[in-house]
Amino acid sequence: MSENAESFEQVIDSLATGARLVSSLTVELPQVALTNIQKMLMSLEKHPPTPDIYLDVLEQLRHPLNTVTTELARLYRDKPLPLTEHRESVFLQVTAVLHKMSRGYGYCAQFIKGAPRDSQDTEFTYYLALALHRSLRYASAFVHEHYYARQELPHGIWQEIHRDYHAAELNDLTGKPVMDALDSEQSASTCADLYVALLLVEMANPYSHNAVDQALIHQWAMLWAPLVSIFPVESVLEIPPFIIDLTQDKPLHPATNSVASDNARHLDVFGLSARINETRETLTNQPDSVEVKTLKLGESSVEHACRLLAKLAAPWGMSASPRRFRRYSMHGQVKLCSTFEHIHLAISGKDFKQPGAFEAMHVPDSSILGRGFDIVHPSLTTGKWRPHPVSALPSSEWDVANYSTNGFRLFRDLAGSQIAHGQLLLALSQDNQDNTSPYLLGEARWLMQDSYESCLVLGVTLFPGTPEAIAVRPEDLLQGSEEVYLRAFMLPALETTKTPSTLILPIGLYRPQRSLKLAQGSEIFLVTLGHVWQRGLDFEIITYKKR
C-alpha cells in the first residue's frame, strides 16, 4: 500500500501514467482503493495536465470509483442516526471524492471553453458537453449520497449545480445527448435530464423516504426527466408559483415577489403529470404490461409503486398540497421510546408474560408522568389508562419545534441513542403529571442529521387510535410447537377517519389470510389477517377480522 500511495504523489502528465495508476487500483479493498483515487484527484488538482489527459484520466477512474463507492455506501445509507464515527468517516470520504470528480470535470469544461476553436468544431462541442454532463453527474451523486445518508446538504452545492447547467445553456448544450458507460442500458442522457432529475428528487422530499423508495424515485426521475422542459421566466406579469434562481443556493422554490431576474427559470411539468396519471392507471389495470417493467420495481410490489406514485403526483405536478392538519409552534419536550419490548411494557404497565400468566396491572407513581400537550388527537379515547413509567425505560428526550393533530416535528443534539427512519416509536410529553393522556404510537417519518446545527431533526407521524398492548401467535405453527406468543398492539377502528381496526405486528409475521391467536387481556380468540395498511422499518399495520 505504501508503494502505491507514494506513486500517486507523482505528477500525472501523460495518458500512460494515468492508465497505469488506474489499473493498479485494488477494488477488492474498497477503502484502500478510494483513498488512492482521492490521492490521484488531489494530484490532478495540484498539477493539472492538459485538458485531454485530465478528461481521459477522469473517464478511466469512473468504473473503479463506481465499484468502490457502491460497496462502501452500504455502510451509511439509511442507517440509524447519528452515524457512528466509522460510518460518518466513510460517508465524508465518499462524498469528498464525488465532489472532487465534479470539480475536475468542471475544470476541464472551463479550459475547453477558453481554448481557441473553429465555430463548427464538432470535437469541441462533444468534449464540452461531456465535461459539463459529467460535472453535473457527480454533483448529483454528491447530493444523492447526502439524501441516502440523511445528512444536511453543505452550503453552496446548489449554486455549483446551477452554474454547470447555466454553462450548458450558454453553449446551447442542454439537450446534447451524452453516452454513459455506467448506465446498464448504455443509454444517452443530457445535461437537462440530469438537472431536472435532481430537481425532481429534491421535490419528492427525500428525507421522508427509505433507501429503497429513494432509489425508485431517482430511477423514475431519470426515466421521465425528458418530459419536463425548463424555460426562462420571460414576463413579469406571469411569474409562475415556483421558480429556480440560478444565482441562489437553493433548488426549486416558491416565487416570493413579482420581480423575476434574467436568472429565473421555471419547469413545465404538464407531460410528466400526464405520464404519472397514465402509469398509475396502468399499474392498477395492467400490472403485467411492458410499461410496468420499465419502472424496474425490483422487489417492490405494484401496490407499493401505486402508493409511491400517488405521493409524488402533487409535488411533481407542481401543486402545493394543503396541510391536512394545522401546525402549531410550541416550546416543550417529548420522550420517545422504541422497540416492541419497551413500548409493550410502557403501554401494558407490566412485564410481558405468556397468556394465562398475566399479573395485575401495575400502576405507576403519578408523580413520574406529566400533564401532556393540549392536543386534540383523533386517537384519544376515554377510559382507564395505567401506563408503565417511561422514566424506567430506555428513552430519548426531544425538543418540540412544532406539532399538529397528527404528529410532531422534533429536534435534539447528536448525543444520545440512535434512531432510524421508519422506526416504531412511543411518544409521551415530559409534562404529563396527572395520567390523563395515554401514550401515542407513531413512526419516524422524516429524519435528517444537521451537521451545521449539530442536531437531529425528526418528524413523527402519530397513528390514529389509542394503542392497546396484546400478544399474538400464528395458528399455523407445526403441531407440538411451543405456545410462544409475541408482543403486538391493537388500534381501534375510528368512524371519523374511516380507519379500520388494525394490528401492529413485528416484521415477518404477516401472511395474507393467516390465522393468529390473539390474547387481549384474559381473552384468547382467533383472527384472520387482511391486508397491509402501513409498513415501517420494524413493524407492519395489518387489518384483520375476528373469527
N, C-alpha and C positions, 0 to 999 in steps of 0.2 A: 504493500500500500504506500509506503513512504517513497519508493522509487516512482510510483505512478503519480503521487501528489507533486513530487519535485518536477516531473516532466511538464506538468500543467503551468508551471511558473514561466516557461519559456514563451516567447512571442510566437503567436500563430500567424505566420506571414505567408503561408502557401497552402494550397489545397491538399498537398501530400501530408503536411504536418497535421492539418485538421483531421483528415481521414484517418491517420494513424492513431491520434488521440481518441477519436470517437470509437474506433474498433477495439481499443484497449479497455473500454468501459466494461465493468463486470456487473451486468444487470441482475445476475443471480444474487448479488449482495446489494440490494436497493439503496441502503443508507450510504454505503461507500460510493456507489455509482452517482448518487445525487450530489454528494459532496464534491466529487471530481467534475461533474457537469457545472456546478456552481463556480469552481475554480477556473474552468475554461471560459465561462461567460465573463468572469471578472478580468481575465487576461485579455479577452476581446475588447472589453470596455476600456481598459487601461492602454492597450496598444492596438487600436483598431486597424485591421488590414484594409485593403481596397474593398469597395462595396461588393464586388462579385465574390471574393473569397469569404468575406463576412457572411453574406447571404447563403452561400453554399454550406459553410460550416453549421450555421443555424439550422438549415434544412436537414443536414445529416444528424443533428442532435435530436430531432423531433421524435423519431421512433424509440430510441432508448429512453428518452425522457418520459414519453408516454407510458412505457412499460414500468418504470420505477415509481412514477407518481401514482399510477393506478394501484400498485401494490401498497405503497405507503399510506395512501389516502384512507385505507380501511382502518387505520389506527385512530383516526379522529373524526371521520364522517358520522354524523348523527349520534355521537357518543354523549353520555351524561355530562352536564356542566356543573362547575367549571372543569375544563380539561385538566388532566393530570399534567405534571411537569414534562414528562416524556412526550405525551401526545401533543402538547402545545408546541414543544420544540420541533417536532416533525412537521406540524402544520406550518409553522413560521418558515421552516427551511423550504418546504414545497412551494409555498406562495411566493417566497423571495425569488426562487428560480423562475417561476412563471412570469413574475414581473420583469426580471432581467431579460427573458426571452422577448417579451413585448417591447421593452426599451431597445433591445438590439435590432429588432426588425424596424422599429421607428427610426433608429439612427440610419439604417440603410435607406429607408424611404426619403429621409431628409437629404442624404447625399445624392441619391438618384435624381431627385427633383432639381437640385442645384447644378447638376452636370450639364455641359453643353450638348445639344442634341438637335437632330432634324425633327421638324414638326410632324413628319409622317413615320417616325421611327417606331415600328411595332414592338421591337425588343424593349425599348424604354417603357412603353405602356404596359407590357407584360410584367416586367420586373417591379415597376412601381405598384401595380395592382397587387402583385404577390406580396410585397413588403407590407403594404397597408393592411391587406387581408390577414396576414399572419400576426401583425401587431394587434389588431382587433381580436383575433382568435385567442391570443394568450392573455390579453387584458380581460376578455370574457371569462377565460378559465380561472384567472385570479379571483374574479368576483364570485364565480360559481363555487369555488372551494370555500370561500367565506360563508356562503349560504349553507353549504353542506355541513360545515363545522359549527354553524350558528354563531359566527363571530361578526361583530360590527365591522362595516367596511371602513378602511382608512380614508382620511381626508384627501381629496384631490383625484381620486381614481376616476370619478365620472368626468372630470374635466379632461383627463387623458383620453378617455374613450370618445368623448365628443370631438376632441382635436383630431383623432385619427379619422373619424367619419367625415369631418369637415374637409380634411385634406383630400379624401376620396371625392368629395363633392366638387371641390375646386378644380380637380383634374378630370372631372367627368368619368370617374371610375366606380361609382357606387354600384352600378349594375354589371360590372365586368366579371364574368364567371372565372373562378379560380379553382383548380382541382386540389383536393386534399387527400393525400395518400393514407391518412389516418382514418378516413371515413371508410367504414366496412363496405359500403356500396360504391365506393370510388366515384361519388357524385361531386359536382361542382357547386359552389356557393359563392355569394357575392359579399362585398363589404356591407351593403344594405341588409342582406339576410342576417349576418352576424349581429349587426347593430339592433335591428328590430327584434330578433330573438332574445337578446339580452334584456331589452326594454320589457318584452312580454313576460319574461321570467320574473323580473322585478315587480311588475304589476300584479303578479299572481300571489304576492305576499309569501315569499319562500320560507320565512321563519315559522310559518304556521303549518308546513307540510313536512312529512318524514322524508328520508333519503330516497325511498322508492318512488314516492309521488313527485319529488323534485326532479328525478331523472326522467319520469314520464313527461312532466311539464316542459322540461328543456327539450326533449325529443320532439314534442308536438310544436313547440315554438319554432324550432328549426324547420320542421316539416311545412308549417303554414306561414312562415315569415314572408315568402314571396307574395302572399295575398294582401299584405299590408304595404301601403305607399306612404312615403314621407314627403311633405310639401312645406315650403316656406309659408309663413303667415303673411299674406300679401296685403290684406285690408285691415285697417284699424277698426273698421266698422263691424267686422265679422270675426272677432277673435274667438277661437274655439275654447271650450271649457278647460281643456288640458293641453299643455304645450311642453316643448323641450327648448331650453335655452342653452345653446352650445357653449356659452361662456360661464355657465354656472355649474357648481359641483353637486348636481342632483339630476336624477332621471326625469321621466315624465312627471309633471306636477300641475296642480290647478293654476290657471291663469289668475293672477291676483289683481290686475288692473287693466285699464282699457288701452294701454300702450304696449305695442309689440315691437321689439327691435328687429334688425335685419338678421339676427342670430336665432330668432324664434322659428321653431318647426312644429308641425302637428301631424298626427297619424290619421290616415284614412283606413278604418278597420271594417268597412262595410263587407268586403269579401270574406274576411276572417269570421265575422259574426254569422254570415250565411253558411260558411263551411261547418262551424261548430253546431249549428242547428241541424244541418243535414247529417252530420256524423252522429249526433245523439239519436236521431230518428233511425239511422241505420243500425246502431248498436242495439236499439230496442227491438227492431223488427227483423233485421237480418244479421244476427251476431256472427254468422259463419261466412260473411261475404269477404271478397278480396279487399275491399276498402278497410274493413276492420283489421285485417292482417297488416296493413301499412302502419297502423298505430303502434305495433310492436309492444303489446301489452305485457309480454313475458308471463310472470306468474300472477299478475293482477287479473281479476275477473272482469267480465264485461260489465257486470253490475257496478263494480267499483269504478271502472272507467266512466260510466254514465254519471255517477255521483261527482267524480272529479271534474268532468266537463261542465256539469251544472254549476259548480263553484267558480269555474273560470269564465263562464258566459258573461257575467256582469263586468268584471274588470277588463277582460279582453274586448268587450263591446263598448268600452269607454263610458259605461253608465255607472254613476255613483249609486251604490246600494244603500238605501236608508237603513239606519241602525234599528234593529228590532227592539232594543231596549236602550233607553237614555242612560248616558254615563254621568256619574256624579263625582266631583272631586272630594277627597276625604283624607284626613290625617288619622292614621291608626295602624294597627298591626294585625296580622293573621298568622296563626300557627298552622303549618302544613305537616301532615303525617302521610307516609307512603307504605307500601307492601300490604298484601292481603292480611298477613298475620297481625300487624299493628293496627290496621284500620278495623278489622273484625273485633279485636279486643276493645278498642275505643268505643265502638258503636254498641256492642253487646254488653259491655260492662263486666265481663268475666273471662276467665281463661277458657280457651276452646277445648271442649271435650266431645267425644263421640256421642251421638244421640242416645238418650237413655241414661246418661251420666251427668246431665246438666245440674248445676247447683243453683241456689237462689241468686238473683241478680244483685250484684254489688253496687251499692250507692256511694258515690264518692263524696268527700268533703266539699260542700258547696262553695267554700272559700277559694277553691282551686280554679273554678271556672267563672267566667265573667258574663257581662251583660249582652254582648253580641252587637252586631250592627243593626241599625234600624232599616233593614232591607225587607221589602215585601216580596219574598221569593215564592214562585208558584209551587215550590216543593214543600213549603212549610204546612204542617197539619197539626192539629191539637192532640193532646193526649199525654200520657206519662212518658217521660223520657229520662232515662237514668244512664248516662254515659260513664265510661271509664275515664279517669282523669288523664287528659292528654299530656300533662306535665310528667307523667310516669312513663311515657313512650318516647322513642327517638323522634324528634320533630325539628323543624327549622322555622325561624321567625322571619317574616317578610313585612316590609312596609307597604302600605296601600297607596298607589298612585291615584287610582280612581276605581269605581265599581259601578255595576249595573245590576239589574234584577237577575241576570243570568251569569254573572261572573265578576272576577276581579282582574285588575292589572296591578301587578306587584313588582317590587324590586328589593334586592338585598345585596350586601357586599359579597365578595368572592369566597370569603371564609365560610366554612360550614359544609354540610352534606351536599352531595351531588344530586342533581335532578335531571330527568330525561324527558324529552318530548314525547307526548302520548301516554305518560305515566298516570296511573290511577292515584288520586290524591284525596285526602280528607282535610277539610278546612274548618277552622274554628277561630272566632275572634278571641283575642287575648283578653278582652274586657268582659267576657261572659261570666259574670259572678253569681247570677241567680238561677242558672239552669233553665232558662226559659226558651232557649233556642237550640235545636238539635244540630249535630254536626251535619255538614253538607258534603256530598261526594262530588268530585269533578275530575277533569282531565287537564293535564298541562298541554294546552292547545297552541301556545305561541311562546317561543323560548329563544333568547339571544344573550350572548356574553358581550358586554360593552367594555372593551379594554380601556377606553378613554376615561370612563367614569368608574372603572374597577368595580363593576356590579353585574348582577344577573337581572334580566328583565323577563318577567313571566306573565303570560295571560292564562288564567284558569277559567274554563267553562264549567259551570255547575250543572249537574243533572237534575231534571225535574223530578220531584218526589222525595219524601223523607225515607232514607235508606233503612232497611232492617237487616240485621245480621242473621244469616241462615247457614245451613250445611247441606251439601248435595253429594250424591253418589250415583255413578252410572249404573243402570239396571242390567246392562248387557255384559257385565264382567263375567269371567269364567266361573262355573259352578264351584263352590267351595272357596272362592276368593274371600279374603278378609274384608269384613264390613267396614271399610275405611271411608269416612266422609271428608269432604274438602270444604274449606271456607268459601262462602259466596254471599251475595247480597241480593235483596229484592227491592225493587222500586215499584210503587203502586201506580195504577192507571190514573190519569188525570183527564177529566172531561174538558176542562178549559183549553188545554193544549192538544187534545185528541191524542194523547200519549198512552199506548197500551201498557199493561203491567209487564214488567221485564225482570230478567235475572242478570246480575253481573257475575260472570264466571271467569275463572282463570283461563288463560290462553291454552288451547289444546283440548279442552273438554267438550267443545261443541261439535256435534254431528247433526245434519238435518234429520228431523223426526226422531232424534234419540230420546229414549226414556230415562228419566232421572228419578231417584228417590230424593225427596226434599224434606228436610227436617226444619219445621218452623215452630220454635218453642218446644212443646212436648208432643206436637202432632207430626206424624210422618205420612206423606202421601206421594203419589206418582204424578209426574208432569211430562208432557211431550214438548220438546224444543221446536220452535218455529224457525224464524229467520234471524240473521244478524242485523240488529238495529244500529249498532255502532261498534267499531273495533279500535282498540288502543294498543299501546305497547305491551301491557301485561294483563289486559282484560278484554272481554267481549260482552256487549249488552245484547241479550237474546230475548225474543218474545217466546211465550210458552202458553200451553193450555193445561189446565188441571184435569186429571183423569178420575 
